Amino acid sequence: MNVPIRLFARARDVVGKDVVLVELQPGSSVGDIRRRLEAEFPQLKSLLERSALAVNDEFAPDSSTIPSNAEVALLPPVSGGS
Amino acid sequence: MIQLTHDPIDYYRLTEEVRRPGCGGVVTFLGTVRDLTDGRRTAALDYEAYPAMAQKKMAEIERDVRERWPVGELMMVHRLGHLEVGEVSVAVAVSCPHRDQAFEACRHAIDQLKLIVPIWKKENWADGTSEWVHPVSP
């Protein structure tokens, strides 16, 4: 299945697109998406390590399985501030 | 009530909207665009959200605050788009029967917002360069 991954902020600027399609086997996990993104976009590596992934608008651990027709987003660290 | 907006935040109206006869304490927090960060001068900021998730997370924070404090009303608004130095980027207004509750509830809401709501800012420095702010977690 082809899963669209939404990109934001520096991740989008680095890749040059706001959505990328990643081809995954059914039953793939969030961790698989991380590895695919890193392989396809090596320039994302350091940011990817610090980013969260969201599935259907919820933070998703690397172990969670991607449901079909999921909306996936790569979320770089938010700006925080103090 | 929570909101994302591209328009200037009317924090007077926001504060008025949370006032209740049963609430003797109202706290309004404003986050504004600062001119200096680590000695570098900011010209402007750009805020970007993942809108659906940002609204969902802000609604979660509102529910959480209402469970933990006796909130009369709570308003949480974040501005998106291009903001000049001094403009209000985020506002949280909370009313509670007593001021300690209102201070704590407001503090919790803004701290959680900064932690879990997917909104990013880009610094546009006065020297013409720009960069997204993605802090390394402590």
Backbone of each chain as ProteinMPNN parsed JSONL, in Angstrom:
{"seq_chain_A": "MNVPIRLFARARDVVGKDVVLVELQPGSSVGDIRRRLEAEFPQLKSLLERSALAVNDEFAPDSSTIPSNAEVALLPPVSGGS", "coords_chain_A": {"N_chain_A": [[0.845, -1.203, 0.0], [0.39, 2.306, -0.677], [1.369, 4.853, 1.323], [0.537, 8.094, 2.238], [2.657, 10.561, 3.586], [2.583, 13.301, 5.603], [4.481, 16.28, 5.674], [6.109, 18.715, 7.703], [7.22, 22.074, 8.517], [10.734, 22.294, 9.01], [11.234, 19.759, 7.986], [9.635, 19.587, 5.716], [10.783, 21.612, 4.182], [13.364, 20.598, 3.816], [12.927, 18.271, 2.323], [11.437, 19.255, 0.265], [8.826, 18.926, -0.44], [5.331, 18.782, 0.532], [3.971, 16.484, 0.968], [4.843, 13.082, 0.944], [4.915, 9.927, -0.741], [4.997, 6.723, 0.612], [5.852, 3.427, 0.048], [4.496, 0.614, 1.491], [4.388, -2.611, 3.061], [1.338, -4.33, 3.878], [0.464, -4.265, 7.334], [2.71, -3.036, 8.238], [4.823, -1.081, 10.432], [5.028, 1.97, 12.426], [7.715, 2.381, 12.934], [8.788, 1.162, 10.66], [8.09, 3.037, 8.738], [9.659, 5.192, 9.549], [12.22, 4.105, 8.956], [12.01, 3.818, 6.19], [11.686, 6.445, 5.362], [14.108, 7.514, 6.168], [15.85, 6.095, 4.545], [15.075, 6.936, 1.994], [15.308, 9.672, 2.12], [18.029, 10.767, 3.036], [18.968, 13.163, 3.957], [17.206, 13.895, 5.859], [17.809, 12.607, 8.178], [18.958, 13.417, 10.792], [17.011, 15.131, 11.793], [14.79, 13.506, 11.716], [15.339, 11.653, 13.715], [14.721, 13.097, 15.936], [12.09, 13.576, 15.707], [8.504, 13.155, 16.028], [6.017, 10.734, 15.058], [2.766, 10.861, 13.713], [-0.31, 9.161, 13.61], [-3.356, 9.239, 12.107], [-3.956, 11.695, 13.422], [-2.882, 11.331, 15.977], [-0.217, 10.915, 18.318], [2.105, 8.381, 17.603], [3.697, 5.44, 18.659], [6.796, 3.783, 17.644], [6.281, 1.093, 17.505], [3.655, 0.743, 16.75], [1.081, -0.375, 14.521], [0.374, 0.436, 11.112], [-2.76, 1.404, 10.132], [-5.017, 0.684, 7.356], [-5.566, 3.216, 4.876], [-4.602, 5.249, 6.477], [-3.867, 8.482, 7.862], [-0.792, 9.826, 7.919], [1.7, 11.66, 9.641], [4.744, 13.466, 9.809], [6.26, 14.84, 12.545], [8.254, 17.329, 13.407], [10.223, 18.449, 16.288], [8.315, 20.575, 18.415], [8.082, 24.152, 18.889], [8.301, 24.947, 21.541], [9.709, 26.825, 23.955], [10.036, 29.138, 26.728]], "CA_chain_A": [[0.0, 0.0, 0.0], [1.096, 3.58, -0.691], [0.886, 5.668, 2.439], [1.023, 9.476, 2.188], [3.204, 11.095, 4.841], [2.616, 14.775, 5.566], [5.716, 16.855, 6.233], [5.927, 20.084, 8.189], [8.335, 22.906, 8.966], [12.025, 22.055, 8.35], [11.176, 18.497, 7.243], [9.08, 19.89, 4.396], [11.77, 22.402, 3.439], [14.497, 19.741, 3.48], [12.515, 17.34, 1.274], [10.923, 20.047, -0.86], [7.426, 18.547, -0.714], [4.6, 18.695, 1.796], [3.506, 15.103, 1.144], [5.585, 12.069, 0.186], [4.275, 8.613, -0.697], [5.91, 5.651, 0.999], [5.216, 2.141, -0.226], [4.645, -0.266, 2.657], [3.63, -3.861, 3.115], [0.294, -4.297, 4.912], [0.967, -4.708, 8.629], [3.933, -2.309, 8.577], [4.738, -0.284, 11.661], [5.544, 3.344, 12.387], [9.166, 2.252, 12.819], [9.096, 0.886, 9.249], [7.997, 4.322, 8.03], [10.89, 5.917, 9.874], [13.354, 3.543, 8.214], [11.827, 4.123, 4.767], [11.951, 7.885, 5.162], [15.544, 7.745, 6.313], [16.519, 5.537, 3.373], [14.771, 7.72, 0.798], [15.707, 11.075, 2.318], [19.114, 10.744, 4.032], [19.142, 14.52, 4.509], [16.248, 14.054, 6.969], [18.166, 11.689, 9.261], [19.124, 13.966, 12.143], [15.728, 15.669, 12.24], [13.898, 12.354, 11.891], [15.619, 11.041, 15.021], [14.126, 13.922, 16.999], [10.694, 13.859, 15.357], [7.459, 12.181, 16.339], [5.11, 10.435, 13.955], [1.36, 10.814, 14.11], [-1.203, 8.379, 12.76], [-4.729, 9.714, 12.313], [-3.957, 12.826, 14.369], [-2.465, 10.944, 17.331], [1.168, 10.469, 18.389], [2.141, 6.923, 17.468], [5.016, 4.86, 18.916], [7.352, 3.038, 16.506], [5.768, -0.281, 17.48], [2.248, 0.637, 16.348], [0.824, -0.808, 13.146], [-0.313, 1.449, 10.308], [-4.012, 0.906, 9.568], [-5.173, 1.094, 5.958], [-6.099, 4.569, 4.701], [-4.193, 6.105, 7.587], [-3.179, 9.741, 7.594], [0.444, 9.814, 8.699], [2.407, 12.944, 9.602], [6.031, 13.551, 10.493], [6.172, 16.053, 13.356], [9.505, 17.752, 14.046], [9.979, 19.002, 17.627], [7.614, 21.861, 18.4], [9.007, 25.243, 19.224], [8.516, 25.011, 22.983], [9.82, 28.164, 24.539], [9.917, 29.12, 28.179]], "C_chain_A": [[0.879, 1.252, 0.0], [0.522, 4.48, 0.393], [1.431, 7.096, 2.296], [1.487, 9.936, 3.568], [3.246, 12.613, 4.708], [3.878, 15.268, 6.265], [5.466, 18.303, 6.62], [7.273, 20.741, 8.487], [9.64, 22.515, 8.252], [12.009, 20.763, 7.53], [10.648, 18.739, 5.83], [10.107, 20.661, 3.559], [12.93, 21.531, 2.96], [14.148, 18.82, 2.304], [12.009, 18.098, 0.035], [9.507, 19.694, -1.275], [6.659, 18.552, 0.597], [3.956, 17.336, 2.011], [4.424, 14.194, 0.34], [4.842, 10.738, 0.318], [5.323, 7.566, -0.363], [5.181, 4.334, 0.763], [5.522, 1.177, 0.917], [3.862, -1.557, 2.453], [2.5, -3.688, 4.132], [0.861, -4.835, 6.235], [2.245, -3.991, 9.047], [3.712, -1.417, 9.793], [5.237, 1.142, 11.419], [7.066, 3.329, 12.251], [9.593, 1.955, 11.381], [9.054, 2.176, 8.43], [9.247, 5.156, 8.289], [12.066, 5.436, 9.025], [13.247, 3.847, 6.72], [12.137, 5.588, 4.481], [13.445, 8.158, 5.215], [16.301, 7.235, 5.083], [16.298, 6.424, 2.142], [15.253, 9.163, 0.899], [16.8, 11.155, 3.385], [19.315, 12.112, 4.689], [18.2, 14.785, 5.692], [16.729, 13.391, 8.252], [18.191, 12.342, 10.645], [17.815, 14.538, 12.679], [14.739, 14.544, 12.548], [14.075, 11.724, 13.281], [14.955, 11.803, 16.156], [12.635, 14.149, 16.78], [9.757, 12.761, 15.835], [6.708, 11.853, 15.053], [3.7, 10.374, 14.51], [0.594, 9.976, 13.101], [-2.62, 8.789, 13.114], [-4.819, 10.707, 13.481], [-3.595, 12.444, 15.803], [-1.005, 10.513, 17.293], [1.199, 8.947, 18.392], [3.558, 6.415, 17.737], [5.472, 4.017, 17.722], [6.752, 1.636, 16.375], [4.358, -0.373, 16.894], [2.124, 0.36, 14.852], [0.044, 0.275, 12.401], [-1.614, 0.851, 9.768], [-4.133, 1.333, 8.093], [-5.863, 2.45, 5.916], [-5.741, 5.505, 5.856], [-3.667, 7.43, 7.07], [-1.971, 9.793, 8.527], [1.131, 11.167, 8.553], [3.712, 12.83, 10.366], [6.071, 14.899, 11.214], [7.526, 16.368, 13.982], [9.203, 18.345, 15.424], [9.303, 20.368, 17.536], [8.466, 22.909, 19.109], [9.219, 25.437, 20.714], [8.57, 26.434, 23.493], [9.638, 28.089, 26.037], [9.557, 30.497, 28.685]], "O_chain_A": [[1.96, 1.268, 0.589], [-0.661, 4.822, 0.376], [2.645, 7.291, 2.24], [0.808, 9.73, 4.574], [3.88, 13.142, 3.795], [4.284, 14.744, 7.302], [4.716, 19.022, 5.959], [8.295, 20.082, 8.677], [9.659, 22.413, 7.025], [12.683, 20.669, 6.504], [11.153, 18.166, 4.865], [10.276, 20.39, 2.37], [13.422, 21.698, 1.843], [14.962, 18.612, 1.404], [12.144, 17.625, -1.094], [9.041, 20.112, -2.335], [7.246, 18.352, 1.66], [3.45, 17.051, 3.097], [4.75, 14.493, -0.808], [4.224, 10.455, 1.345], [6.394, 7.521, -0.968], [4.05, 4.143, 1.212], [6.684, 0.96, 1.259], [2.833, -1.593, 1.777], [2.667, -2.99, 5.132], [1.66, -5.772, 6.228], [2.809, -4.298, 10.097], [2.586, -1.052, 10.132], [5.784, 1.465, 10.365], [7.641, 4.158, 11.545], [10.634, 2.434, 10.93], [9.878, 2.382, 7.539], [9.819, 5.746, 7.373], [12.807, 6.235, 8.452], [14.253, 4.102, 6.058], [12.771, 5.919, 3.479], [13.98, 8.928, 4.418], [17.266, 7.854, 4.635], [17.215, 6.636, 1.348], [15.567, 9.796, -0.109], [16.532, 11.564, 4.514], [19.773, 12.205, 5.828], [18.365, 15.759, 6.427], [16.127, 13.586, 9.308], [17.522, 11.872, 11.565], [17.536, 14.445, 13.874], [13.963, 14.616, 13.501], [13.109, 11.321, 13.928], [14.661, 11.236, 17.208], [11.986, 14.834, 17.571], [10.152, 11.61, 16.021], [6.761, 12.607, 14.081], [3.469, 9.9, 15.623], [0.82, 10.07, 11.895], [-3.036, 8.701, 14.269], [-5.641, 10.567, 14.386], [-3.958, 13.151, 16.743], [-0.584, 9.83, 16.36], [0.42, 8.302, 19.094], [4.515, 6.892, 17.126], [4.661, 3.591, 16.9], [6.716, 1.063, 15.286], [3.908, -1.472, 16.57], [2.941, 0.798, 14.042], [-0.823, 0.94, 12.968], [-1.569, -0.121, 9.013], [-3.429, 2.238, 7.646], [-6.644, 2.791, 6.805], [-6.485, 6.435, 6.169], [-3.093, 7.503, 5.983], [-2.108, 9.803, 9.75], [1.142, 11.751, 7.469], [3.787, 12.194, 11.417], [5.938, 15.955, 10.596], [7.909, 15.749, 14.974], [8.059, 18.706, 15.704], [9.66, 21.203, 16.704], [9.423, 22.597, 19.817], [10.218, 26.032, 21.119], [7.573, 27.156, 23.459], [9.143, 27.091, 26.56], [9.41, 30.692, 29.892]]}, "seq_chain_B": "MIQLTHDPIDYYRLTEEVRRPGCGGVVTFLGTVRDLTDGRRTAALDYEAYPAMAQKKMAEIERDVRERWPVGELMMVHRLGHLEVGEVSVAVAVSCPHRDQAFEACRHAIDQLKLIVPIWKKENWADGTSEWVHPVSP", "coords_chain_B": {"N_chain_B": [[-13.125, 26.998, 24.96], [-11.453, 26.496, 21.914], [-9.151, 27.67, 19.41], [-7.689, 28.162, 16.177], [-6.16, 30.726, 14.387], [-5.724, 33.09, 11.703], [-5.945, 35.702, 12.07], [-5.403, 38.782, 13.948], [-5.25, 38.408, 17.53], [-7.867, 39.084, 19.638], [-7.467, 39.936, 22.633], [-8.668, 41.251, 24.692], [-11.423, 40.871, 24.257], [-11.398, 38.097, 24.465], [-10.716, 37.728, 27.15], [-12.915, 38.94, 28.363], [-14.843, 37.111, 27.602], [-14.454, 34.883, 29.207], [-15.187, 35.657, 31.702], [-17.116, 35.191, 34.645], [-19.896, 35.29, 36.9], [-19.539, 33.604, 39.119], [-16.849, 33.314, 39.288], [-14.041, 34.462, 40.758], [-11.499, 34.856, 39.984], [-9.565, 35.653, 37.209], [-7.312, 34.725, 34.755], [-5.227, 35.748, 32.198], [-3.021, 34.716, 29.785], [-0.553, 35.907, 27.584], [1.333, 35.107, 24.796], [3.983, 36.615, 23.153], [5.679, 37.948, 20.249], [9.071, 37.968, 20.545], [11.843, 40.266, 20.501], [14.578, 39.667, 20.667], [16.629, 36.791, 20.592], [18.837, 34.855, 22.225], [20.705, 36.878, 21.781], [20.386, 37.399, 19.095], [18.696, 39.293, 16.616], [15.278, 39.348, 15.954], [13.216, 39.634, 13.099], [10.68, 38.85, 12.289], [8.172, 36.285, 12.82], [7.094, 33.123, 11.52], [4.292, 31.136, 11.88], [3.262, 27.782, 11.772], [0.842, 25.208, 11.531], [-0.202, 21.784, 12.077], [-3.195, 21.454, 11.271], [-5.61, 19.869, 11.919], [-4.734, 18.017, 13.863], [-3.607, 19.744, 15.715], [-5.847, 21.134, 16.636], [-7.241, 19.03, 17.785], [-5.477, 18.267, 19.849], [-5.414, 20.616, 21.358], [-8.063, 20.651, 22.216], [-8.003, 18.401, 23.833], [-6.323, 19.313, 25.863], [-7.928, 21.313, 26.92], [-10.042, 19.766, 27.964], [-8.64, 18.298, 29.898], [-7.737, 20.345, 31.635], [-10.174, 21.283, 32.548], [-11.013, 19.068, 33.965], [-9.255, 19.056, 36.088], [-9.283, 21.519, 37.402], [-11.671, 23.839, 38.824], [-13.051, 25.114, 36.447], [-14.54, 28.031, 35.187], [-14.768, 29.23, 32.611], [-12.807, 28.653, 29.652], [-10.523, 29.84, 27.296], [-8.584, 29.33, 24.459], [-6.343, 30.371, 22.164], [-4.461, 30.201, 19.202], [-2.318, 31.914, 17.068], [-1.647, 31.82, 13.554], [0.611, 31.933, 10.714], [2.198, 34.932, 9.461], [3.937, 36.897, 11.742], [4.745, 39.966, 13.249], [7.356, 41.45, 15.306], [6.37, 41.808, 18.673], [3.704, 41.235, 18.276], [0.801, 39.289, 19.263], [1.031, 35.895, 19.693], [-0.123, 33.723, 20.921], [-2.857, 33.081, 23.103], [-4.212, 32.485, 26.302], [-6.995, 32.299, 28.265], [-8.469, 32.013, 31.415], [-11.027, 31.367, 33.754], [-11.747, 30.964, 37.208], [-13.177, 30.034, 40.417], [-11.383, 30.953, 42.426], [-8.231, 32.762, 42.682], [-5.772, 31.308, 42.803], [-6.407, 28.869, 41.637], [-7.05, 29.709, 39.054], [-4.605, 30.768, 38.136], [-2.975, 28.44, 38.229], [-4.35, 26.723, 36.465], [-4.222, 28.12, 34.049], [-1.467, 28.252, 33.64], [-0.849, 25.537, 33.398], [-2.271, 24.949, 31.06], [-0.984, 26.534, 29.027], [1.622, 25.547, 29.19], [1.261, 22.838, 28.474], [0.274, 23.202, 25.922], [2.515, 24.185, 24.549], [4.006, 21.938, 24.584], [2.696, 19.653, 23.421], [1.156, 20.339, 21.201], [0.988, 20.381, 17.732], [2.476, 22.838, 16.422], [4.571, 24.955, 14.698], [7.371, 27.233, 14.654], [8.974, 29.634, 12.59], [11.913, 31.393, 12.618], [12.528, 34.54, 11.392], [15.262, 36.159, 10.877], [16.767, 39.354, 11.597], [18.944, 39.733, 9.996], [18.282, 38.713, 7.584], [18.346, 35.98, 7.174], [16.671, 32.81, 7.732], [15.124, 30.34, 9.877], [13.662, 27.23, 10.864], [12.433, 26.501, 14.113], [13.408, 23.927, 15.977], [13.747, 22.618, 18.758], [16.256, 20.788, 20.583], [15.386, 18.201, 22.684], [15.608, 18.322, 26.289]], "CA_chain_B": [[-13.143, 27.06, 23.512], [-10.112, 26.565, 21.326], [-9.21, 28.225, 18.056], [-6.505, 28.567, 15.422], [-6.612, 31.854, 13.572], [-4.714, 33.911, 11.008], [-6.243, 37.111, 12.392], [-4.917, 39.221, 15.266], [-6.033, 37.882, 18.656], [-8.501, 40.129, 20.445], [-7.348, 39.349, 23.978], [-9.653, 41.886, 25.579], [-12.674, 40.13, 24.075], [-11.167, 36.746, 24.977], [-10.775, 37.821, 28.61], [-14.313, 39.202, 28.721], [-15.678, 35.929, 27.358], [-14.331, 33.864, 30.257], [-15.625, 36.185, 33.001], [-18.35, 34.586, 35.16], [-20.202, 35.798, 38.255], [-19.02, 32.696, 40.134], [-15.398, 33.228, 39.192], [-13.381, 35.655, 41.287], [-10.147, 34.948, 39.44], [-9.401, 35.481, 35.756], [-5.919, 34.872, 34.338], [-4.997, 35.717, 30.746], [-1.613, 34.669, 29.394], [-0.278, 36.228, 26.182], [2.668, 34.872, 24.268], [4.199, 37.625, 22.112], [6.907, 37.766, 19.464], [10.174, 38.648, 21.215], [12.76, 40.856, 19.516], [15.935, 39.125, 20.753], [16.799, 35.424, 21.071], [20.28, 34.576, 22.353], [21.485, 37.971, 21.202], [20.079, 37.644, 17.677], [17.504, 40.113, 16.459], [14.21, 38.767, 15.139], [12.398, 40.575, 12.332], [9.307, 38.346, 12.295], [8.029, 34.833, 12.944], [6.003, 32.465, 10.802], [3.768, 29.968, 12.603], [2.583, 26.799, 10.94], [0.246, 24.129, 12.326], [-0.899, 20.64, 11.477], [-4.412, 22.007, 11.882], [-6.551, 18.924, 12.525], [-4.159, 17.465, 15.092], [-3.429, 20.834, 16.678], [-7.137, 21.393, 17.285], [-7.561, 17.877, 18.63], [-4.647, 18.317, 21.058], [-5.872, 21.741, 22.172], [-9.317, 20.223, 22.855], [-7.611, 17.49, 24.922], [-5.808, 20.134, 26.963], [-9.082, 21.963, 27.549], [-10.736, 18.754, 28.793], [-7.756, 17.986, 31.025], [-7.765, 21.475, 32.567], [-11.51, 21.322, 33.17], [-11.107, 17.978, 34.946], [-8.362, 19.266, 37.23], [-9.593, 22.757, 38.12], [-13.089, 24.224, 38.682], [-13.002, 26.178, 35.437], [-15.78, 28.654, 34.729], [-14.617, 29.17, 31.154], [-11.419, 28.639, 29.193], [-10.353, 30.148, 25.875], [-7.192, 29.109, 24.065], [-6.266, 30.738, 20.743], [-3.106, 30.328, 18.658], [-2.255, 32.594, 15.775], [-0.812, 31.195, 12.529], [1.01, 32.841, 9.65], [3.338, 35.838, 9.628], [3.743, 37.826, 12.872], [5.832, 40.908, 13.493], [7.771, 41.592, 16.704], [5.399, 42.453, 19.539], [2.346, 40.724, 18.075], [0.395, 38.195, 20.151], [0.97, 34.633, 18.945], [-0.991, 32.763, 21.61], [-3.533, 33.629, 24.279], [-5.0, 31.548, 27.11], [-7.747, 32.984, 29.315], [-9.155, 31.04, 32.273], [-11.667, 31.874, 34.972], [-12.011, 29.987, 38.264], [-13.687, 30.735, 41.6], [-10.305, 31.606, 43.179], [-7.113, 33.106, 41.791], [-4.763, 30.25, 42.727], [-6.887, 27.896, 40.655], [-6.967, 30.306, 37.714], [-3.183, 30.82, 37.763], [-2.49, 27.082, 37.966], [-5.022, 26.181, 35.278], [-3.701, 28.832, 32.878], [-0.077, 27.82, 33.499], [-0.869, 24.172, 32.888], [-2.765, 24.965, 29.675], [0.016, 27.05, 28.088], [2.77, 24.631, 29.18], [0.895, 21.664, 27.678], [0.148, 23.629, 24.525], [3.862, 24.273, 23.988], [4.607, 20.607, 24.603], [2.061, 18.576, 22.64], [0.355, 20.806, 20.061], [1.892, 20.513, 16.574], [2.573, 24.174, 15.827], [5.999, 25.264, 14.586], [7.657, 28.619, 14.278], [10.188, 29.92, 11.82], [12.528, 32.687, 12.925], [13.058, 35.343, 10.295], [16.2, 37.034, 11.564], [16.919, 40.696, 11.02], [20.019, 39.726, 8.99], [17.754, 38.196, 6.324], [18.277, 34.519, 7.153], [15.528, 32.28, 8.482], [15.255, 28.92, 10.244], [12.635, 26.638, 11.71], [12.885, 26.24, 15.47], [13.121, 22.543, 16.404], [14.707, 22.463, 19.842], [16.673, 19.465, 21.049], [14.77, 18.033, 24.009], [16.632, 18.268, 27.33]], "C_chain_B": [[-11.72, 27.181, 22.984], [-10.22, 27.051, 19.886], [-7.812, 28.423, 17.483], [-6.967, 29.687, 14.507], [-5.448, 32.531, 12.867], [-4.898, 35.393, 11.348], [-5.639, 37.486, 13.744], [-5.854, 38.747, 16.382], [-6.553, 39.041, 19.496], [-8.535, 39.644, 21.899], [-8.236, 40.042, 24.994], [-10.987, 41.126, 25.49], [-12.568, 38.719, 24.672], [-11.307, 36.729, 26.511], [-12.214, 38.058, 29.066], [-15.154, 37.926, 28.599], [-15.536, 34.865, 28.435], [-14.856, 34.368, 31.606], [-16.985, 35.619, 33.376], [-18.613, 35.136, 36.554], [-19.611, 34.916, 39.362], [-17.502, 32.596, 40.172], [-14.758, 34.54, 39.631], [-11.968, 35.826, 40.775], [-10.15, 34.706, 37.94], [-7.932, 35.699, 35.437], [-5.86, 34.769, 32.824], [-3.496, 35.726, 30.501], [-1.519, 35.048, 27.92], [1.152, 35.842, 25.869], [2.863, 35.847, 23.111], [5.539, 37.396, 21.418], [8.014, 38.648, 20.049], [11.191, 39.152, 20.185], [14.155, 40.231, 19.525], [15.901, 37.681, 21.258], [18.284, 35.113, 21.048], [21.116, 35.632, 21.628], [21.21, 38.248, 19.73], [18.752, 38.374, 17.558], [16.516, 39.468, 15.484], [13.475, 39.87, 14.386], [10.932, 40.155, 12.416], [9.328, 36.841, 12.487], [6.937, 34.355, 12.002], [5.583, 31.246, 11.609], [3.005, 29.083, 11.64], [2.035, 25.698, 11.834], [-0.081, 22.937, 11.433], [-2.315, 20.79, 12.041], [-5.316, 20.99, 12.586], [-6.022, 18.4, 13.852], [-3.978, 18.552, 16.144], [-4.747, 21.114, 17.409], [-7.534, 20.253, 18.212], [-6.771, 17.94, 19.943], [-5.059, 19.487, 21.958], [-7.178, 21.386, 22.894], [-9.016, 19.264, 24.014], [-7.112, 18.277, 26.133], [-6.969, 20.822, 27.687], [-9.826, 20.981, 28.463], [-9.946, 18.459, 30.056], [-7.815, 19.108, 32.069], [-9.111, 21.533, 33.289], [-11.689, 20.206, 34.202], [-10.342, 18.302, 36.221], [-8.649, 20.517, 38.031], [-11.066, 23.123, 37.889], [-13.235, 25.406, 37.728], [-14.401, 26.712, 35.14], [-15.81, 28.643, 33.214], [-13.144, 29.223, 30.805], [-11.4, 28.927, 27.694], [-8.865, 30.019, 25.553], [-7.115, 29.354, 22.553], [-4.811, 30.816, 20.323], [-3.178, 30.954, 17.281], [-1.334, 31.822, 14.846], [-0.456, 32.235, 11.476], [2.133, 33.754, 10.09], [3.064, 36.858, 10.734], [4.986, 38.696, 13.057], [6.18, 40.932, 14.989], [6.696, 42.351, 17.491], [3.98, 41.937, 19.377], [2.081, 39.527, 18.987], [0.245, 36.916, 19.332], [0.028, 33.628, 19.599], [-1.611, 33.446, 22.823], [-4.316, 32.518, 24.97], [-5.68, 32.362, 28.201], [-8.557, 31.949, 30.079], [-9.806, 31.764, 33.435], [-11.944, 30.717, 35.915], [-12.567, 30.748, 39.474], [-12.596, 31.512, 42.344], [-9.058, 31.773, 42.32], [-6.046, 32.017, 41.691], [-5.133, 29.227, 41.655], [-6.711, 28.441, 39.235], [-5.518, 30.377, 37.226], [-2.68, 29.426, 37.382], [-3.07, 26.518, 36.662], [-4.448, 26.819, 34.014], [-2.267, 28.371, 32.59], [0.0, 26.423, 32.894], [-1.261, 24.169, 31.406], [-1.676, 25.441, 28.711], [1.229, 26.121, 28.042], [2.477, 23.389, 28.334], [0.812, 22.022, 26.197], [1.521, 23.641, 23.854], [4.514, 22.908, 23.827], [4.014, 19.656, 23.565], [1.269, 19.039, 21.42], [1.28, 21.051, 18.863], [1.754, 21.868, 15.867], [4.062, 24.53, 15.853], [6.191, 26.73, 14.246], [8.968, 28.711, 13.522], [10.66, 31.317, 12.198], [12.981, 33.333, 11.627], [13.945, 36.39, 10.942], [16.354, 38.354, 10.828], [18.012, 40.723, 9.95], [19.577, 39.091, 7.671], [17.701, 36.682, 6.222], [17.029, 34.067, 7.924], [15.765, 30.813, 8.8], [14.074, 28.478, 11.093], [13.233, 26.328, 13.076], [12.426, 24.833, 15.88], [14.069, 22.199, 17.547], [15.029, 21.0, 20.142], [16.103, 19.307, 22.455], [15.855, 17.82, 25.063], [16.961, 16.84, 27.737]], "O_chain_B": [[-10.892, 27.891, 23.554], [-11.244, 26.868, 19.229], [-6.878, 28.797, 18.193], [-8.045, 29.606, 13.917], [-4.325, 32.544, 13.372], [-4.089, 36.231, 10.95], [-5.392, 36.62, 14.583], [-7.072, 38.691, 16.212], [-5.787, 39.864, 19.995], [-9.505, 39.024, 22.336], [-8.528, 39.478, 26.049], [-11.592, 40.787, 26.507], [-13.504, 38.217, 25.294], [-11.932, 35.835, 27.082], [-12.674, 37.452, 30.033], [-16.063, 37.694, 29.396], [-16.417, 34.017, 28.569], [-14.96, 33.59, 32.554], [-17.897, 35.567, 32.55], [-17.679, 35.416, 37.304], [-19.226, 35.418, 40.418], [-16.941, 31.874, 40.996], [-14.905, 35.577, 38.983], [-11.305, 36.816, 41.085], [-10.665, 33.697, 37.458], [-7.361, 36.728, 35.798], [-6.379, 33.82, 32.236], [-2.788, 36.627, 30.951], [-2.304, 34.572, 27.1], [2.076, 36.209, 26.596], [2.037, 35.914, 22.2], [6.42, 36.725, 21.955], [7.924, 39.876, 20.057], [11.377, 38.541, 19.133], [14.847, 40.257, 18.507], [15.222, 37.382, 22.24], [18.913, 35.106, 19.99], [22.099, 35.318, 20.956], [21.731, 39.213, 19.17], [17.809, 38.106, 18.302], [16.864, 39.1, 14.362], [13.149, 40.911, 14.956], [10.048, 40.994, 12.592], [10.367, 36.199, 12.336], [5.98, 35.077, 11.719], [6.418, 30.421, 11.978], [2.221, 29.549, 10.813], [2.692, 25.295, 12.794], [-0.217, 23.06, 10.216], [-2.607, 20.319, 13.14], [-5.741, 21.218, 13.718], [-6.751, 18.34, 14.842], [-4.175, 18.304, 17.333], [-4.772, 21.304, 18.624], [-8.092, 20.477, 19.286], [-7.323, 17.698, 21.016], [-5.051, 19.36, 23.182], [-7.377, 21.773, 24.045], [-9.684, 19.303, 25.048], [-7.434, 17.952, 27.276], [-6.986, 20.9, 28.916], [-10.191, 21.32, 29.589], [-10.508, 18.379, 31.149], [-7.93, 18.833, 33.263], [-9.173, 21.799, 34.49], [-12.416, 20.365, 35.183], [-10.73, 17.875, 37.309], [-8.305, 20.588, 39.211], [-11.64, 22.752, 36.866], [-13.505, 26.535, 38.14], [-15.327, 25.945, 34.877], [-16.742, 28.123, 32.6], [-12.332, 29.763, 31.556], [-12.158, 28.338, 26.925], [-8.008, 30.528, 26.275], [-7.738, 28.642, 21.766], [-4.003, 31.434, 21.016], [-3.994, 30.571, 16.443], [-0.349, 31.235, 15.293], [-1.111, 33.27, 11.35], [2.921, 33.413, 10.972], [2.08, 37.595, 10.675], [6.118, 38.212, 13.024], [5.393, 40.49, 15.826], [6.184, 43.38, 17.049], [3.136, 42.17, 20.242], [3.007, 38.844, 19.424], [-0.556, 36.853, 18.399], [-0.552, 32.781, 18.92], [-0.98, 34.275, 23.48], [-4.992, 31.717, 24.323], [-5.009, 33.041, 28.978], [-9.242, 31.115, 29.486], [-9.214, 32.665, 34.03], [-12.325, 29.628, 35.487], [-12.441, 31.971, 39.546], [-12.852, 32.61, 42.84], [-8.846, 31.032, 41.36], [-5.472, 31.814, 40.621], [-4.289, 28.783, 40.876], [-6.279, 27.724, 38.333], [-5.23, 30.089, 36.065], [-2.04, 29.25, 36.345], [-2.354, 25.913, 35.863], [-4.215, 26.13, 33.02], [-1.903, 28.13, 31.439], [0.803, 26.16, 31.999], [-0.651, 23.468, 30.599], [-1.465, 24.812, 27.674], [1.81, 25.923, 26.974], [3.33, 22.938, 27.569], [1.224, 21.248, 25.333], [1.673, 23.167, 22.728], [5.447, 22.737, 23.043], [4.753, 18.93, 22.9], [0.757, 18.204, 20.675], [2.233, 21.825, 18.955], [1.034, 22.018, 14.88], [4.724, 24.423, 16.886], [5.332, 27.379, 13.65], [9.922, 27.977, 13.777], [9.912, 32.29, 12.11], [13.731, 32.735, 10.855], [13.46, 37.382, 11.487], [16.111, 38.461, 9.626], [18.025, 41.61, 9.097], [20.379, 38.943, 6.749], [17.089, 36.144, 5.3], [16.421, 34.84, 8.664], [16.505, 30.123, 8.097], [13.556, 29.23, 11.919], [14.397, 25.941, 13.181], [11.241, 24.581, 16.098], [15.092, 21.552, 17.324], [14.195, 20.109, 19.98], [16.307, 20.164, 23.315], [16.892, 17.219, 24.782], [17.807, 16.625, 28.605]]}, "name": "protein", "num_of_chains": 2, "seq": "MNVPIRLFARARDVVGKDVVLVELQPGSSVGDIRRRLEAEFPQLKSLLERSALAVNDEFAPDSSTIPSNAEVALLPPVSGGSMIQLTHDPIDYYRLTEEVRRPGCGGVVTFLGTVRDLTDGRRTAALDYEAYPAMAQKKMAEIERDVRERWPVGELMMVHRLGHLEVGEVSVAVAVSCPHRDQAFEACRHAIDQLKLIVPIWKKENWADGTSEWVHPVSP"}
